[in-house]
Amino acid sequence: MRIVVHSRLPKTTWQEKALLVLTPIVLAGLIFLGVCYDSGLYPAQRLRSLMAKHISARIFLALLLALFVEQLPLHAETEVLRIDPALTGPGIEMVHAPHLALYDPRAVPRHRLVLFLVGTRSKTTSNLEMDTILAQWGYHVISLDYENNVITVVCAHSSDPSAFTHYREEILSGASVSDEVEVDPANSILNRFRKLLVYLVRNDPSGGWEQFVHDGQPAWDRIIVAGHSQGSGHAAYIGQLFRVDRVLMFSGPQDYMDELHRPAPWLSRSSETPPSHFFAFLNLHDPFNVDHQIANCMALMHLTKPQPLMVSPGTSIVGTHQILVNDLPTKMHHNSTLFPDFENVWKYMLTTPLDN
C-alpha cells in the first residue's frame, strides 16, 4: 500500500494566503474573457482596448503568476511505501509493522540507499520523521521490520566471549548459533532486506530501486547502513561483512562485556568496510553507558585513543570526526540522537568526505 507524506512546510505566508484567495478569481476572469471573445459577445477590438487601458491589472496578474510559480516547490512530496513483509518472500512474517521505503521524486538524487535498522521492540514508523528528511535530501531510504524483540545487553553479563557475536549472527543470517534469540534464515535481516529490494524493483519500477540491486543481491557499495541502539550494532556487523558506502551508528553499539571489562571481540575483527567509514552519534548521559559505547566504537574504528567531539544543534562541524556526542538537556537521552534538532550532525555523518 502506498501513502504520500507531504514535505514539512514553513508557516503559511501572506503570499500563499493571497494566492489561495486570488488565483481562482483571476482564473475565472480569464476564462470569462475567453468565452466572451470566442462567442463574439464582446468585440475583440473592445477587449484589446480594455487590456491596453488597464496596465496595472496586467502588472498585478504578472506578479501573481510569479508568486504562484515561486511557491510551487514548497509542495514537493515524499513517496512512502508501506510493504507487508509477508508479500516479499516465502516464510517471511511481519514482526511489528510494515517495511517502509521512501524517496522524494523532486529531490536531487544522491544515488545512495540508507538502510535503517530501528532499536529493540521499535516499529519502523518510529523513525519516519528522520527517514522523510533523508529522502528529501535525495536519498532512497528503507526502514526494515525485523526480529528485534530481545535487547542486546542480554549478553552483557555472559562469560562467553562469543555471546554477542552469536546474538548478532543469528539475527542477521538466521544461523542457529545463539541461546538468546531464535531467528530462522527466512526472517533474518539479510534475507528480509534482499527480498524487499527485489520486491521494490518489481513492484515500483519508477522508484529507481534497481540501482541498488546487482544480480539479485544488494549493491552494497551504494548502500549506507544505519541503525539506532540494537540496530546500530547490526549496522556495524553488516559493515564488517560487506563493503558498504559507510556505517552510521546512533546510540550504540551496546556490545560491552561487563564481566570481562572490554568490548565484545567481534567489534575489533577485520572489516570489509574501512574502519574510517564508521561514524557514531551518542549522548553523554545515555543510560547504556556512553563510556562503554565509545570503547565499542573505538574497537570498530581501530582507534587507539578516544576522539569524541561534542556537538550542538545547528552548529557546523569542521574537521574529520568519527565519534560525535551531544549533551542535550532531555529526559530521552538514548533517543536524542534521532531528534531533528541534529540534522546538522546527520548531514555531516552522511556527507563528510571518506578516506579511501
N, C-alpha and C positions, 0 to 999 in steps of 0.2 A: 504494500500500500504506500502511495506517495502523498506526502503533505508538503506544503510550501510555507516556509517561515520567512516572514518579511525581515529585511535588514533593520537594525536598530536605527531609528531616525532621530534627528535632533528635534527639539521643541518646535512646534509649528510656528513659522514666521508670519509677519503681516503679508509678505508677498504670496505665500501659499494660501492664506485665507482669502486674499483678493482674487487669486486665480480660481479658487473654488466657486466664488460668487460670480465673477465677471465673465469667465470663459464661456459658460453656457449662454449668457446674454449676447456676447459678441458673435458666437457661432450661429445663434438663432437669427441675429440681424443679417449676417452674411447669407444665410440660406434664404431669408425673405427677399433680399435684394436680387439674388439669383433667380428666384421664382418670378419676381416682377419682370426681370429682364427677358427671361425665356418666354414668358406668356404675353409680353407686349403691354402689360398693364401700366408700365412706367416707361416712357420713351428712353431709349439708350442715350440720346443727347442730353436729356434732363438728368439722368443718373450721373453721367460724366461731369456735368456742371456742378452737381451737388458734392461729389467727391473732391473736385478741384477747390471748392469754396471752403470745405471743412478739413483744412490741412491738419488742424490739431487732433481731429478724430483719427486721421491716418497715423499720426505720430504715436498716439495713445495705443492704437492697435499694434503697431510695431513693437512698442515697449512691452506690451502684454505678452505677445508671442515670444519675445526674447526671455522674459521671466519664466514662461512656461517651459521653454527648452532648457533653461538653466536648472530648473528643478527636477527634470526628468531623472537624472542619475540617482536621486535620493530614493527612488522606489525600486532599486535593484532587489532581486530575490535570491535567496539561497535555497537550492534544492535539498530537501531532506527526505531520504528514502528509509522507510522502516521495513525491515525484512524479517519475517519469521524464520529463525534458523532451520526449522524442520523442512522448509522449502528448498534449502540449498544442497542437501545430500542425504543419503540413506543413513538412518541411525542417529542423526543429529537432533538434539532436543533443545527447546528453549529453557534456559536456566532462570532468568529473571524477567527479561524483556526482549523485544526485537533488536537485531543488529541495527545500527544507524550508519548510513552512508551519505556524505554531504559533499557538495561542490557548488560554486557560485558561477553561473554561466557568464556573468558580466565582469568578473574579476580577471585581471591579467594572470594567465595560468603560469604556475611555477613548475609544473610537471613533476611534482613530488606528492606522494601519498603519505599522510600521517596515520599510522595505526595506533589507536589509543586503547589502553587496557585499564579499566577502572579498578578501584580498590575492593577490598573484602566486602562481599554482600551488596555491593553497589550495582545499580542499574545503569545501563548505557545512557539513559536520559539524564542522569545526574551530572553529566559533563557536557550537556547540549550547548550551553552558552559559550564555553570555550571552543567547542567544535565548530560552532557557527562563525565565530570570529576568525578562526584559522581558515575556514572556507572562503570568507570574504577577503582574506589576504591572498587568495589564489591557490590554496592547497586543496587537494582531494583529502577527505577525512573519513576514516572508518572507526567507529566505536564498537568494539566486539563484545557481544554477550558470551560469557564463558563460565566455567565452573570455578567460582571464586568464594565459596562458602566457608572454607577453612582458612583462618587467619595465619599469616606467615610465622608469627612468633610462637606458634605451637611447637616449633622445633628449637626454640631458643635455649631450653634447658637440657637438651639432649646431649649425652656424652659421645654420641656417634658423629664424627666429623662429616659424614656424608648425608646427614639427615636433611639439611636444606637442599643439597644437590638432588636428592631423590624426590623431594617435595616438588621442586621446580620441574624436574624432568617428567614426572608423571602428568602434571597439569599441562605441560607444553606438548608432549608427544603421545601420552596415553600409555606409556610403558608401565607395567605393573611393578613398581620398584619402591613405593613409599608406603609406610604404615599409617600415615596421617591422612591421605586423600585416596579417593577411588575414582579415576577418570579413565574411560576406555578410549581407544585410538580415534573413534569417530568424533568424540566430543572434546578432543584435545584442542588447544589453542591453534596449533599449526594447521590441523585439518579443517577446523571451522573457518579459519581465515582464508585458506586456499579455496575451499568450496564457495565461500561468499564472493571472492573475487571473480571466479569463473561464472557464478550466477549473475553478477552485475554486468559482466561483459556481454552475456547472452540476453539479459532482460532490460538493460538500459544502454542500448547501442549508441545513443547520443551523449552519454555521460563521460566518455574519454577514459573508461576504466581499462581498456585494452593495453594502454601504455605501461600498466603495472603488472602485466602477466606475460610470461615468456615460456612457451611450450607447456602450458597448463600449470606452471608454478609461479609463485610471486617473483617479480623482478626486484629483488631485494636492494639493488643499488639505487633504485628510485624511491625507496621506502624509508621514512623516518619512523622509528619505533619509539613510542612514548607510553608512560604509564604513571599512575598515582598509587602510592602506598604499596600494596601487594603487587599491583600491576607494574610498578617501577622495576621490581626485581625480575619479572617476566620479560620486560622490555630489554633489560640488561642481558639476560640469558640468551634471548634471540640474537642480540648484537654479537655475542660471542660465537654463536653457531653460524651466522650468515654475515656477509659483508654488506651491511646496510649503510644508508647515507649518514645517519647519526642516531644516537640514542638519547632520549630526554627522560630524566627521572624526576618525579615530583614527590617529595616527602618520603623518600626511601632510597635504597632498599633497607629492609629490616633484618637481613640475614647475618646477625651477630650472635656468636655462640657464647652465652653468658658463663657457662661452666668452664670453657676453655679460654675466655677473655680475649677473643680475637674474631675477626670476620670469618665467615664460612670459607673453606678452601676454594670453592668453585669461583669465587669472586676474583681471585688473582691468577687464574689459569690463562693460557694463551687465548687470543680472541681474533676472529676473522675481521671484525671491525676494529680499526686502530683505536687504542685507548684514548687518543686525543679527540676522538669523535663522540665521547661520552660527556654528557652535561647533567648536572643535578641542581635542583632548586629546593631548598629546605627552609624550615622555620626554627629559629633559635630555641623556642620553647616547646618543640614537638614532644608530645608525651611518649613517643617511641625512642627518645634519647638521641638528640642531634649529634652527640659525640660518636655514638655507635654508627649513625648514618654516614658521618664524614669518614670514619675509618673504613666503612664498606666501600664508599666511593673512591677513596684513595687506592684501595686494593684493585678496583675495577680499572682505574685510570693509570695504574702503575706509578703513582706519585710517592715520593719519599718524605714529603713534608706537607702539612695542611696548607691550603691556599684559598680558604673561603673568602668571598667578597660580600660584604654587607650591601644590600640593595634596598632602594625605596621606590614606591610607586611613582612613575612618571619621570624618573631621573635617567639620564643617559649612562650607558655602561661603556667604559673605554678600556681597551686592552683585551688580553686573552685570559679568560677565567672559565674554569670548568665546574666549580662548586660555588653556587650563589646562595646566600642566606638572607632571610628577611626577619625583622623584629616587629612585625605589625601588631599593634595592640588589639587583640581579638581573643575571644574565647575559643575560636575554631583554629587553633594553631596548625593542626595537621592538614586542614583543608585550605589554609590561607594561600598556598602556592597555586591554587586554581582560581583565586579571586581575579576578576577582570581588572582590578587595580594594577595588576602586574603584567599588563600587556607588553610593557617595555622589556620585561625580563623574558617573556615568551619569545618575543621577536628577536632578541639577542641570541637566545639558545637556538632558534631556527635558522638564523642568517649569518651568524658570525663566521668568518672565513675558516676553513678547515685546513689543517696541516696534513697533506697527503704524503 
